[in-house]
Amino acid sequence: MVKQILIKPVITEKSTKLSDKQNTYAFIVAKSANKIEIRKAVENMFNVSVTSVNTAVMPGKPKSRSTKTTIVRGTKSSYKKAFVTLTQGETINIFGNTEE
């Protein structure tokens, strides 16, 4: 069974600025994936050539919410983020066709 490496793209203001200015795209990836696997997955999925891959493991955070009777405490699970830099002149269309 092939493990899924790319889970979803990160779409925030910061990642949009990175993609516009530095040609770098952010993805949430499987925690067990390494940089070589991430590079191959992006190249196969989007038909682009990747210059570099940087990864960061984002730590889990404690969360709590109040109910009628008590406070429920838990943690938000940690995840791995990959920053993929493409060669000059190549882009990834994350949103697909947005023509209406």
C-alpha positions as CSV (number, residue, x, y, z in Angstrom):
1,M,0.0,0.0,0.0
2,V,1.4,3.4,-1.0
3,K,1.5,5.8,1.8
4,Q,0.1,9.2,1.2
5,I,2.9,11.8,1.5
6,L,1.2,15.1,0.6
7,I,-1.9,15.7,2.8
8,K,-2.9,19.2,1.9
9,P,-1.5,22.6,0.9
10,V,-1.2,25.3,3.4
11,I,-3.1,28.4,2.3
12,T,-2.4,31.4,4.5
13,E,-1.3,35.0,3.9
14,K,2.3,34.0,4.7
15,S,2.4,31.0,2.4
16,T,0.8,33.1,-0.4
17,K,3.5,35.8,-0.1
18,L,6.2,33.0,-0.1
19,S,4.8,31.6,-3.3
20,D,4.6,35.0,-5.0
21,K,8.0,36.3,-4.0
22,Q,10.3,33.3,-3.5
23,N,8.5,30.6,-5.5
24,T,8.1,28.5,-2.3
25,Y,5.0,26.5,-1.5
26,A,3.9,25.0,1.8
27,F,2.3,21.6,2.3
28,I,1.2,19.5,5.3
29,V,2.9,16.1,4.9
30,A,3.0,12.8,6.6
31,K,5.1,12.8,9.7
32,S,7.1,9.8,8.5
33,A,7.9,11.3,5.1
34,N,11.5,12.5,4.4
35,K,12.7,15.2,2.1
36,I,13.5,12.9,-0.8
37,E,10.0,11.4,-0.7
38,I,8.4,14.8,-0.5
39,R,10.4,16.0,-3.5
40,K,9.4,13.0,-5.6
41,A,5.7,13.3,-4.6
42,V,5.6,17.0,-5.6
43,E,7.4,16.4,-8.9
44,N,5.1,13.6,-9.8
45,M,1.9,15.3,-8.7
46,F,2.4,18.7,-10.2
47,N,4.9,18.0,-13.1
48,V,7.5,20.6,-11.8
49,S,11.1,20.4,-10.8
50,V,11.9,21.0,-7.2
51,T,15.1,23.0,-6.1
52,S,14.9,22.4,-2.3
53,V,12.7,21.0,0.4
54,N,12.7,22.3,4.0
55,T,10.7,20.6,6.7
56,A,9.4,21.6,10.2
57,V,7.5,19.6,12.8
58,M,4.9,21.9,14.3
59,P,4.3,20.9,18.0
60,G,0.9,20.0,19.4
61,K,-0.9,22.7,21.5
62,P,-3.1,22.3,24.6
63,K,-6.7,23.3,24.0
64,S,-9.6,23.6,26.3
65,R,-13.3,24.4,26.1
66,S,-16.0,25.1,28.6
67,T,-19.2,23.0,28.8
68,K,-22.2,23.4,31.1
69,T,-20.6,21.3,33.9
70,T,-16.9,21.2,33.4
71,I,-13.8,22.3,31.4
72,V,-12.7,19.7,28.7
73,R,-9.0,19.7,28.2
74,G,-7.1,18.1,25.4
75,T,-4.3,18.6,22.9
76,K,-4.2,19.5,19.2
77,S,-2.0,16.9,17.5
78,S,1.4,17.8,16.0
79,Y,2.0,17.8,12.2
80,K,4.8,18.1,9.8
81,K,5.0,21.0,7.3
82,A,7.2,21.1,4.2
83,F,8.3,24.2,2.3
84,V,9.0,23.3,-1.3
85,T,11.0,25.7,-3.5
86,L,10.6,25.3,-7.3
87,T,13.0,26.2,-10.1
88,Q,12.7,29.7,-11.6
89,G,9.7,30.2,-13.8
90,E,7.6,27.2,-12.6
91,T,4.4,27.5,-10.6
92,I,1.8,25.3,-9.0
93,N,-1.9,26.1,-9.4
94,I,-3.2,25.0,-6.0
95,F,-6.7,26.4,-6.5
96,G,-7.3,24.6,-9.8
97,N,-9.4,26.3,-12.4
98,T,-11.2,29.3,-10.8
99,E,-12.9,30.5,-13.9
100,E,-16.7,30.8,-13.6
